[in-house]
Amino acid sequence: MPGAMIIDGKQVAAGIRAAVKSDVERFTAAHGEPPGLATVLVGDDEASQVYVAGKHKACAEVGINSLGHELQASATAKEVRDLLGDLNRSPQVDGILLQLPLPDHLDTAQMTGVIDPLKDVDGLTPTNAGLLAQGNPALVPATPSGVIELLRASETPLEGAEAVIVGRSELVGRPLAFLLLAENSTVTLCHSRTRDLAGTCRRADVLVAATGRPKLVGAEMVKPGATVIDVGITRTDDGLVGDVDFEAVQALARAITPVPGGVGPMTIAMLLRNTVTAAEQRR
């Protein structure tokens, strides 16, 4: 039996970035300046620094003006709110990205709630989350948007499909559930309290793992012929590992994303697209 089709996130992301670059050129010609993305990094978390640097590099490649702002790990809630308020008011800023996680003394929901919903390119403000839940146009978190693009690229039928998401985070699981509902899938959202997780997953035509628990999803949890999207990524002694036991599941699935090179490249590509969308809506 041939193995599953490997869904190449790098290739799909490259196509989206090329389209964004064209959109940025048109926008800049029309408005005399490129879209602007402001990043806010609080503290010195090494992984966050790498992510932010990657976002600035990606912006440069497509012509978006990126503006980096850094605060000490000891920054107060007022200092973060004041900076976000300045960025809300800045005409040069079309999108604001507050890099997560924040230091423990800062409340993530309170801080993201300060961001102007029209500049909320992470899709985390209550306004954008509510619009998405109601099925209205909104700025949507980049990773779930990227998952939908990968499902389309792999020609996975979504209408009427049974979709199971393992993980209910506000950044991935919950918004992805609403996006799949909008595609007329039947959606089950699983979490740490789900009874018979393996049995629930085995029903899925589309299985998305987004927990950050390495190799949680094994072959016994996958329906033959399912499309499996692995959002998780964990650094282990054996290198980067996803939430799915790739080798075991590949023999069963119709299509599967690798880690790395699957969902990861899509996240930044969709963030760039959100920034252009926000810029166009503001004008």
C-alpha positions as CSV (number, residue, x, y, z in Angstrom):
1,M,0.0,0.0,0.0
2,P,1.5,3.4,-1.0
3,G,2.1,5.9,1.8
4,A,0.1,9.1,2.3
5,M,0.6,12.1,0.2
6,I,2.9,14.5,2.0
7,I,1.4,18.0,2.2
8,D,4.3,20.4,1.5
9,G,3.6,23.5,3.6
10,K,6.8,25.2,2.3
11,Q,5.4,25.0,-1.3
12,V,1.9,26.2,-0.4
13,A,3.4,29.0,1.7
14,A,5.7,30.1,-1.1
15,G,2.6,30.6,-3.4
16,I,0.8,32.7,-0.7
17,R,3.9,34.8,-0.1
18,A,4.2,35.5,-3.9
19,A,0.6,36.6,-4.0
20,V,1.1,38.8,-0.9
21,K,4.2,40.4,-2.5
22,S,2.1,41.3,-5.6
23,D,-0.6,42.7,-3.3
24,V,1.9,44.8,-1.4
25,E,3.3,46.2,-4.6
26,R,-0.2,47.3,-5.7
27,F,-1.0,48.7,-2.3
28,T,2.3,50.7,-2.2
29,A,1.7,52.1,-5.6
30,A,-1.8,53.2,-4.7
31,H,-1.1,54.7,-1.2
32,G,2.5,55.8,-1.5
33,E,3.7,53.7,1.4
34,P,3.8,49.9,2.1
35,P,1.6,48.2,4.8
36,G,3.3,48.4,8.3
37,L,3.5,45.6,10.8
38,A,4.5,46.4,14.4
39,T,5.9,43.6,16.6
40,V,6.0,43.8,20.4
41,L,8.4,41.5,22.2
42,V,8.2,41.5,26.0
43,G,11.2,39.9,27.7
44,D,14.1,37.8,26.4
45,D,12.5,34.4,25.6
46,E,14.9,32.8,23.1
47,A,12.2,31.1,21.0
48,S,10.2,34.3,20.8
49,Q,13.2,36.2,19.6
50,V,13.7,33.7,16.8
51,Y,10.0,33.9,15.8
52,V,10.0,37.7,15.8
53,A,13.3,37.8,13.7
54,G,11.7,35.4,11.2
55,K,8.6,37.6,10.9
56,H,10.8,40.7,10.2
57,K,12.7,38.7,7.6
58,A,9.5,37.6,5.9
59,C,8.1,41.1,5.9
60,A,11.2,42.4,4.2
61,E,10.9,39.7,1.5
62,V,7.4,40.8,0.5
63,G,7.9,44.5,1.0
64,I,6.0,45.1,4.3
65,N,7.5,47.7,6.6
66,S,8.2,46.0,9.9
67,L,8.6,48.0,13.1
68,G,10.1,46.1,16.1
69,H,9.5,47.1,19.7
70,E,11.1,45.4,22.7
71,L,10.3,45.8,26.4
72,Q,12.1,44.3,29.4
73,A,10.7,41.2,31.0
74,S,9.9,43.3,34.0
75,A,7.7,45.7,32.0
76,T,4.5,46.6,33.8
77,A,1.0,46.1,32.4
78,K,0.7,49.9,32.1
79,E,3.9,50.1,30.0
80,V,2.7,47.4,27.6
81,R,-0.8,49.0,27.4
82,D,0.8,52.4,26.7
83,L,3.0,51.0,23.9
84,L,0.0,49.2,22.3
85,G,-2.1,52.4,22.6
86,D,0.7,54.3,20.7
87,L,0.7,51.7,18.0
88,N,-3.1,51.7,17.8
89,R,-2.9,55.5,17.0
90,S,0.1,55.3,14.7
91,P,-0.8,55.9,11.0
92,Q,2.3,53.9,9.9
93,V,1.0,50.8,11.7
94,D,-1.6,48.6,10.0
95,G,-1.0,45.4,12.0
96,I,0.1,44.8,15.6
97,L,1.5,41.5,16.7
98,L,2.1,41.0,20.5
99,Q,4.5,38.0,20.6
100,L,3.3,35.3,23.0
101,P,3.9,33.9,25.6
102,L,4.2,37.0,27.8
103,P,6.0,37.0,31.1
104,D,3.9,35.4,33.9
105,H,2.9,38.6,35.6
106,L,1.1,39.9,32.5
107,D,-2.4,38.8,31.7
108,T,-2.5,37.7,28.0
109,A,-6.2,38.3,27.5
110,Q,-6.0,41.8,29.0
111,M,-3.0,42.7,26.9
112,T,-4.3,41.4,23.6
113,G,-7.6,43.1,24.3
114,V,-5.9,46.5,24.2
115,I,-5.1,46.0,20.5
116,D,-7.3,47.8,18.0
117,P,-9.4,45.0,16.3
118,L,-8.7,46.6,12.9
119,K,-5.0,46.1,13.5
120,D,-5.3,42.7,15.3
121,V,-3.4,40.5,12.7
122,D,-3.3,37.6,15.2
123,G,-7.1,37.6,15.4
124,L,-7.0,37.3,19.2
125,T,-9.1,40.3,20.3
126,P,-12.7,39.5,21.6
127,T,-14.0,41.5,18.6
128,N,-12.4,39.3,16.0
129,A,-12.9,36.1,17.9
130,G,-16.6,37.0,18.2
131,L,-17.0,37.9,14.5
132,L,-15.4,34.5,13.6
133,A,-17.7,32.6,15.9
134,Q,-20.7,34.3,14.3
135,G,-19.5,33.5,10.8
136,N,-18.8,37.1,9.9
137,P,-15.6,38.4,8.1
138,A,-12.8,38.8,10.6
139,L,-9.0,38.8,11.0
140,V,-8.4,35.1,11.8
141,P,-5.4,33.6,13.7
142,A,-2.7,32.7,11.2
143,T,-2.2,29.0,12.1
144,P,-5.8,27.9,11.7
145,S,-6.1,29.9,8.4
146,G,-3.0,28.1,7.2
147,V,-4.5,24.7,8.1
148,I,-7.5,25.4,5.9
149,E,-5.2,26.4,3.0
150,L,-3.3,23.1,3.4
151,L,-6.6,21.1,3.4
152,R,-7.6,22.9,0.2
153,A,-4.1,22.3,-1.4
154,S,-4.4,18.6,-0.6
155,E,-7.9,18.6,-2.2
156,T,-9.4,17.2,1.0
157,P,-13.2,17.3,0.8
158,L,-14.5,19.4,3.7
159,E,-18.3,19.7,3.1
160,G,-20.0,17.0,5.2
161,A,-16.7,15.6,6.4
162,E,-16.2,14.6,10.0
163,A,-13.4,16.8,11.4
164,V,-11.8,16.1,14.8
165,I,-9.5,18.7,16.4
166,V,-7.3,17.6,19.4
167,G,-6.6,20.7,21.4
168,R,-8.9,23.6,22.2
169,S,-6.5,26.6,22.5
170,E,-7.7,30.1,21.6
171,L,-4.9,30.4,19.1
172,V,-5.6,27.2,17.1
173,G,-8.3,24.7,18.2
174,R,-11.2,27.0,18.8
175,P,-10.8,29.3,15.7
176,L,-10.1,26.3,13.5
177,A,-13.4,24.7,14.7
178,F,-15.3,27.8,13.4
179,L,-13.4,27.8,10.1
180,L,-14.2,24.1,9.5
181,L,-17.9,24.8,10.5
182,A,-17.9,27.5,7.8
183,E,-16.8,24.8,5.3
184,N,-19.8,22.7,6.4
185,S,-17.7,20.1,8.2
186,T,-19.1,18.3,11.3
187,V,-16.6,19.3,14.0
188,T,-15.6,17.6,17.3
189,L,-13.2,19.6,19.5
190,C,-11.3,17.3,21.9
191,H,-9.2,18.1,25.0
192,S,-7.6,16.5,28.0
193,R,-11.0,15.6,29.5
194,T,-12.3,13.8,26.3
195,R,-13.5,10.3,27.0
196,D,-12.2,7.7,24.5
197,L,-9.9,10.1,22.6
198,A,-8.7,7.3,20.3
199,G,-12.2,6.2,19.4
200,T,-13.3,9.8,18.7
201,C,-10.2,10.4,16.5
202,R,-10.8,7.2,14.5
203,R,-14.1,8.7,13.2
204,A,-12.3,11.6,11.6
205,D,-12.1,12.2,7.9
206,V,-9.9,15.2,8.8
207,L,-7.8,14.9,12.0
208,V,-5.9,17.9,13.4
209,A,-3.5,17.5,16.3
210,A,-2.7,20.7,18.1
211,T,-1.6,19.9,21.7
212,G,2.2,20.2,21.9
213,R,2.4,16.6,23.1
214,P,5.0,14.7,21.0
215,K,3.6,11.6,19.1
216,L,0.3,11.7,21.0
217,V,-1.5,10.5,17.8
218,G,-0.5,7.0,16.8
219,A,-1.8,4.7,14.1
220,E,-4.5,3.3,16.4
221,M,-6.2,6.7,16.5
222,V,-6.4,7.3,12.7
223,K,-9.1,6.2,10.3
224,P,-7.6,4.7,7.0
225,G,-7.8,7.3,4.3
226,A,-8.0,10.3,6.7
227,T,-6.2,13.6,6.1
228,V,-4.0,14.3,9.1
229,I,-2.7,17.8,10.0
230,D,0.0,18.0,12.6
231,V,0.1,21.5,14.2
232,G,2.3,20.5,17.2
233,I,6.1,21.0,17.3
234,T,8.3,20.0,20.2
235,R,12.1,20.1,20.4
236,T,13.4,16.7,21.7
237,D,16.7,14.9,21.8
238,D,15.7,13.3,18.5
239,G,15.1,16.8,16.9
240,L,11.8,18.5,16.1
241,V,8.8,16.2,16.7
242,G,5.1,16.7,16.0
243,D,2.0,15.6,17.8
244,V,1.6,12.8,15.3
245,D,3.7,9.6,15.1
246,F,4.5,10.4,11.4
247,E,6.0,7.1,10.3
248,A,3.2,5.0,11.9
249,V,0.4,7.2,10.6
250,Q,1.7,7.8,7.1
251,A,1.0,4.2,6.1
252,L,-2.7,4.7,7.0
253,A,-3.5,8.3,6.0
254,R,-4.6,9.7,2.6
255,A,-2.5,12.8,3.2
256,I,-0.4,14.1,6.1
257,T,1.7,17.2,7.0
258,P,5.4,16.7,8.0
259,V,7.1,18.3,11.0
260,P,8.9,20.5,10.3
261,G,7.8,21.8,6.9
262,G,4.1,21.4,7.2
263,V,2.0,23.9,9.2
264,G,4.9,26.0,10.4
265,P,5.7,27.9,7.1
266,M,2.0,28.6,6.7
267,T,1.7,30.6,9.9
268,I,4.0,33.4,8.8
269,A,2.6,33.4,5.3
270,M,-1.0,33.9,6.6
271,L,0.3,36.6,9.0
272,L,1.6,38.5,6.1
273,R,-1.7,38.1,4.3
274,N,-3.6,39.3,7.4
275,T,-1.3,42.4,7.5
276,V,-2.2,43.3,3.9
277,T,-5.9,42.7,4.5
278,A,-5.8,45.0,7.6
279,A,-4.0,47.7,5.7
280,E,-6.6,47.6,2.9
281,Q,-9.5,47.6,5.3
282,R,-8.0,50.6,7.2
283,R,-7.8,52.6,3.9
